[in-house]
Every structure is written in C-alpha cells, then in structure tokens.
Amino acid sequence: MNIGIIGYGRMGKTIEGICKERGHNVEAIIDLDNHDKIYNLSPEEIDVAIEFTQPQSAFENITTILSRGIPVVSGTTGWIEQMDAVKLFVEQYDTGFFYAPNYSIGVNLFFAIAEYAGRLMNKFPEFDIHIEEIHHVHKLDSPSGTAIHLAQGLIDRIQRKKSWINEPGSHPEELEILSDRQPNVPGIHSAIFTGPHDIIELKHTASSRLGFATGAVLAAEFLHGKKGIYNMKNLLDAIYAT
Ligand SMILES: NC(=O)c1ccc[n+]([C@@H]2O[C@H](COP(=O)([O-])OP(=O)(O)OC[C@H]3O[C@@H](n4cnc5c(N)ncnc54)[C@H](O)[C@@H]3O)[C@@H](O)[C@H]2O)c1
C-alpha cells in the first residue's frame, strides 16, 4: 500500500517505521515546513493518508485530503466536535475516514472490559465511578480523547451518571475525569469503582507509542478500498470474525 503521513512528529515518525516493517511504501511525508504539498496529493499516488498533527490543524488537514478523494486515518485528538462536518466531506467526496482517539489494540480491549464493568455497576448504586488519566507534559488537550471515550462508554451504561466533568468535587450525576501531566508518560487510564467496603480499579498503561502506531497502520490496511466512516470497534469486529 502507498501511505501518506501527515504530521511528522513523535507519532508520524513511529508510524513511518511500522509502515516500513509491514511492507508499505511511505510515498509522502508532510509537516509544517512543506505543508503546501498537501494540495498536490492524489489518490493515484496515495492509497491512505495517516494524520497525526495538532488539535487546531486536524480538521483542515483531514478535509483537504478527503476532498482530494483520498481516505484518511486520523489519530489527532481535541477536534472531535467537528466530526459531523467531516462526515459531510466523506459523503460528498465518496471516500473513507477512520477515527480513533486511541489506536492501541490493548486500550480498545480495555474499553470493552470497562464497558462490561459499567453494565454490571449499573445495578450497584453504592459504587461511585471516576476516571484518572496521566500523560506526558507535551499533550495539548485535556482530558485526553481516550478518557472522554472511556467516560462516555460508562455513562451510556450506568444510568445514574449523566455527563462527565474534568474536575474533582462533582455532582453525583457527573462522572469525574481527573487529568494529570507528568514527564515521559505515554498514557495511563484508570476506571475506578469505589464502594463502601472496597475499590475496583481497571487500569491500562501504554508502555510506548508503538502500540498506537501499529493500530493506526492496521486501521489504514482495514480502510484501504472502503468508503464511509469507521472506528476501532469495526476493526476489532473484523479481527474477531477471522
Ligand atoms: N489516537 C491515538 O492513538 C493517539 C496516540 C498518540 C497521540 N495522539 C495524538 O496525535 C497528535 C500528534 O501527537 P504527537 O505526539 O505526534 O505530536 P507531535 O507534536 O510530536 O507531532 C505533531 C506534528 O504535527 C505537525 N503539524 C502541526 N500542524 C501541522 C499541519 N497543519 N500540517 C502538517 N503537520 C503539522 C507538527 O509540526 C509536528 O511535527 C496529538 O493530537 C496527540 O494527542 C493520538
């Protein structure tokens, strides 16, 4: 497959390595210093573009590439409120889009386990629930997209929780997400269920960026040749089905 990498930072460089390991050609690498090249990308040259840039650049990058008829895998977090507009571009240009706030296969298994726990906890109002997340100090968005996804999965299954809040001291109907930033932490997320007599803690710790990068390249392989909008649930369902 011919891949275009948009954003050549920590993730873009790791993704380049995984693409090569999996036998793909990296046909274009675009960052701020050669950003104009994005307007010359063509579907003849690039099968799928993988975009990991910054919250304020993601929407424009994604829609520029989609409007050239090239499918996009995006991992940039912090722009999700513009997803409905991206969907319109996918329809208008009849192409494909894959988005995940976290591409790690391990973290997506963690989501499934936490959602199962949420279904059980719905019946036990004596347990309160909160989320803790720790990332490296360079992360621009807070709470993390992963923490928001984890919170939403729990809120959808636990009737006594109606919304999330990113500070302590919440109303009982709010699910707290506590965010911390520390040097050199790729990503730690915990869902914590606190009862009157015990505490249950589900925790995912990313040990490197390789897990995210591998998942993004698997997503690009999955998206190749497809139209429409996909996420990690679609990719995992395809893996379960094999
Ligand atoms: N979804 C996931 O699994 C996952 C995993 C890790 C990081 N992330 C997210 O991915 C994004 C990138 O993370 P990172 O650690 O690589 O950041 P980074 O700061 O190391 O790299 C971002 C790169 O994007 C470039 N860039 C900025 N604006 C651009 C533009 N308009 N066009 C082209 N390039 C541009 C920057 O120059 C930089 O090289 C962040 O939003 C981060 O939260 C997501």
PDBQT file of the ligand as one rigid body, heavy atoms in Angstrom, charges set to zero:
ROOT
HETATM    1  N1  LIG A 301      -5.194   8.358  18.548  1.00  0.00    +0.000 N 
HETATM    2  C1  LIG A 301      -4.097   7.873  19.128  1.00  0.00    +0.000 C 
HETATM    3  O1  LIG A 301      -3.926   6.659  19.334  1.00  0.00    +0.000 OA
HETATM    4  C2  LIG A 301      -3.010   8.841  19.542  1.00  0.00    +0.000 A 
HETATM    5  C3  LIG A 301      -1.818   8.396  20.093  1.00  0.00    +0.000 A 
HETATM    6  C4  LIG A 301      -0.820   9.321  20.373  1.00  0.00    +0.000 A 
HETATM    7  C5  LIG A 301      -1.018  10.668  20.101  1.00  0.00    +0.000 A 
HETATM    8  N2  LIG A 301      -2.212  11.060  19.586  1.00  0.00    +0.000 N 
HETATM    9  C6  LIG A 301      -2.481  12.454  19.190  1.00  0.00    +0.000 C 
HETATM   10  O2  LIG A 301      -1.837  12.660  17.936  1.00  0.00    +0.000 OA
HETATM   11  C7  LIG A 301      -1.442  14.030  17.803  1.00  0.00    +0.000 C 
HETATM   12  C8  LIG A 301       0.047  14.087  17.474  1.00  0.00    +0.000 C 
HETATM   13  O3  LIG A 301       0.804  13.557  18.548  1.00  0.00    +0.000 OA
HETATM   14  P1  LIG A 301       2.390  13.607  18.519  1.00  0.00    +0.000 P 
HETATM   15  O4  LIG A 301       2.815  13.079  19.853  1.00  0.00    +0.000 OA
HETATM   16  O5  LIG A 301       2.932  13.002  17.270  1.00  0.00    +0.000 OA
HETATM   17  O6  LIG A 301       2.617  15.208  18.477  1.00  0.00    +0.000 OA
HETATM   18  P2  LIG A 301       3.925  15.987  17.963  1.00  0.00    +0.000 P 
HETATM   19  O7  LIG A 301       3.779  17.366  18.491  1.00  0.00    +0.000 OA
HETATM   20  O8  LIG A 301       5.162  15.209  18.272  1.00  0.00    +0.000 OA
HETATM   21  O9  LIG A 301       3.745  15.989  16.374  1.00  0.00    +0.000 OA
HETATM   22  C9  LIG A 301       2.786  16.749  15.698  1.00  0.00    +0.000 C 
HETATM   23  C10 LIG A 301       3.406  17.112  14.349  1.00  0.00    +0.000 C 
HETATM   24  O10 LIG A 301       2.390  17.702  13.550  1.00  0.00    +0.000 OA
HETATM   25  C11 LIG A 301       2.988  18.777  12.850  1.00  0.00    +0.000 C 
HETATM   26  N3  LIG A 301       1.947  19.693  12.396  1.00  0.00    +0.000 N 
HETATM   27  C12 LIG A 301       1.266  20.624  13.097  1.00  0.00    +0.000 A 
HETATM   28  N4  LIG A 301       0.382  21.258  12.304  1.00  0.00    +0.000 NA
HETATM   29  C13 LIG A 301       0.513  20.698  11.082  1.00  0.00    +0.000 A 
HETATM   30  C14 LIG A 301      -0.124  20.915   9.834  1.00  0.00    +0.000 A 
HETATM   31  N5  LIG A 301      -1.069  21.859   9.678  1.00  0.00    +0.000 N 
HETATM   32  N6  LIG A 301       0.246  20.135   8.783  1.00  0.00    +0.000 NA
HETATM   33  C15 LIG A 301       1.204  19.203   8.903  1.00  0.00    +0.000 A 
HETATM   34  N7  LIG A 301       1.856  18.952  10.070  1.00  0.00    +0.000 NA
HETATM   35  C16 LIG A 301       1.507  19.694  11.135  1.00  0.00    +0.000 A 
HETATM   36  C17 LIG A 301       3.949  19.399  13.865  1.00  0.00    +0.000 C 
HETATM   37  O11 LIG A 301       4.942  20.199  13.218  1.00  0.00    +0.000 OA
HETATM   38  C18 LIG A 301       4.543  18.141  14.494  1.00  0.00    +0.000 C 
HETATM   39  O12 LIG A 301       5.680  17.658  13.788  1.00  0.00    +0.000 OA
HETATM   40  C19 LIG A 301      -1.860  14.687  19.126  1.00  0.00    +0.000 C 
HETATM   41  O13 LIG A 301      -3.156  15.256  18.967  1.00  0.00    +0.000 OA
HETATM   42  C20 LIG A 301      -1.942  13.525  20.103  1.00  0.00    +0.000 C 
HETATM   43  O14 LIG A 301      -2.829  13.774  21.190  1.00  0.00    +0.000 OA
HETATM   44  C21 LIG A 301      -3.210  10.182  19.297  1.00  0.00    +0.000 A 
ENDROOT
TORSDOF 0
